[in-house]
Every structure is written in structure tokens, then in C-alpha cells.
Amino acid sequence: MAKSTKLTLSPTKISAFLRCRRFYWFRYIQKYQTRPRAEFTFGAALHRSLDAFHGATERPTVETLQAQFREGWTTAGFKTPEEAQRALEAAQGILEKYHQEAPPPEAAPEILLREKMLRVDCGEYVLMGRVDRVDRHPDGTLEIIDYKSGRSRVTESQTRADIGLMVYEAMIRRLYPDSRVTVSIHALRPNQRATIARTDGEFAEVLTFIDDTAHAIAAETDWEGVCDKDLCEDCDFLLWCPDRWPGRDADQMSNDNPS
Ligand code: SF4
């Protein structure tokens, strides 16, 4: 069967395109690899632990949860062993609080999806992304939950503006058209959640935003970079970027793929 050439859109791709079109070009057209980052290592390890917590047939003790976390811990992306150790200790505290404040199993909502990769064909493009968790509440409401491991607080306006949750909501509403849907950011450090339910009008705006972004990506030909000092200094592709090194040819530079 011929491979689909439809544009695939994930929260990460949308965010990359909106942040810097040249970055998108490097990452998704030229397929350059990004370097490991401490925040991703930290977040991924916490996600795995929470998945194990919620997936166990019997709720694990906090000691078991923390031990599993330590066994799977890697230091990829951390600048020093001390920095990695501080992150490990912070994670142990986060897990302890999460475990302590979790509702008892008999009072917890049904978990419909955990760490689930979704792919939904929307006609002109395909939406995809790994949803952290979807709970089904007793009244049938589906709550899409996105864990954030770096934030010390979260607000409803942050939840409303979160691109990942927009994409997940678009997918879940297509997959479960008869269900009421809410979206939440669960900030793991304070173990605090901010939940919103969009009106039909707000959801229509979300769909328009996704459509518009898909069309902009499909129509893009210049891939001009933002050249924003802060963004560029932290960019994985700074050394290869023709927007930062005027006079050098982008296609020629793409042959020096650092991946
Ligand atoms: S160095 Fe700057 S302009 Fe170039 S890809 Fe990175 S963020 Fe974009």
C-alpha cells in the first residue's frame, strides 16, 4: 500500500512551526535530531511512573513507586551529576505527594486512556499525539489530562491556551462525538489541576486555529527563521542556521546533518 503523503500535525510540530519556521524546517523537513534535554528526561520519567501507578492492578506503595522511578532514571541532558541528583530528589517528592493525595481506588474515576498514541484523519491532514490520560467520570464526561512536570502553579487560562490540549481535544471529540469533554493541565510539582470546558464557539475557534496552521505549513516555502536572541541561543540548530549565518546556503548546510 502506498504511504500516505498527508501532512501530520502534532502539538510539538504546531508549536515548533509557530515558534520558528526555520526550526520546523530543520526538524521536520530535513530531519535533524534535537539534543537530549534535562526537562524532557525528567518529564518522561515522571510520566512512566504515573503510568505504572495507574496501570497497576493493585495500587503500589509510595516506596515501590519511588524505587521504580530510580531504576528507570537516566541523566540524559543534565549538565552535571549534581543537577541530575537534585532532579531525582525533586521527582521523589513529587511522587510522594501524588501518591499521598490520590483519591482511594474506589473513589477514583475510570481511566479510559493512558499514555496513548492517537492518530485521527481529519481529511486534509492527520492529527496525532500521545495523550497522557483520559478519565471517564460517572456522568460520562471525558477529562483529558496533560501532566506538566516543570510548573509550580497552573491557571485555567494556561489550560485554555495549551496547544497540546487543543489537539488532544480535537482528536478525542472526533473519536467520542457523543461525550462531553473537559481538558486539564495537572501540574505535578504542586499536584494541582486546572480544568476547563470549552463552549461550542470556543471549540470552533480551536478547530479554525488548527486548520489555519495546517494550511500555513502546507503553503510555506521560505522557512524564514525568527532570529530572536533568546530563542536562537537555546536552539539546537543554531550552528547550522542560515538565518543566523547570512550568506550560507540552507540546502548546502542541510548536508551537514548533525543527527
Ligand atoms: S537559530 Fe534561531 S532562526 Fe535559526 S532555527 Fe533556531 S530559532 Fe530559528
Boltz pocket constraint, residues with backbone or C-beta under 6 A from the ligand:
constraints:
  - pocket:
      binder: B
      contacts: [[A, 20], [A, 21], [A, 22], [A, 23], [A, 26], [A, 225], [A, 226], [A, 227], [A, 228], [A, 231], [A, 232], [A, 233], [A, 235], [A, 236], [A, 237], [A, 238], [A, 241], [A, 242], [A, 243], [A, 244]]
      max_distance: 6.0
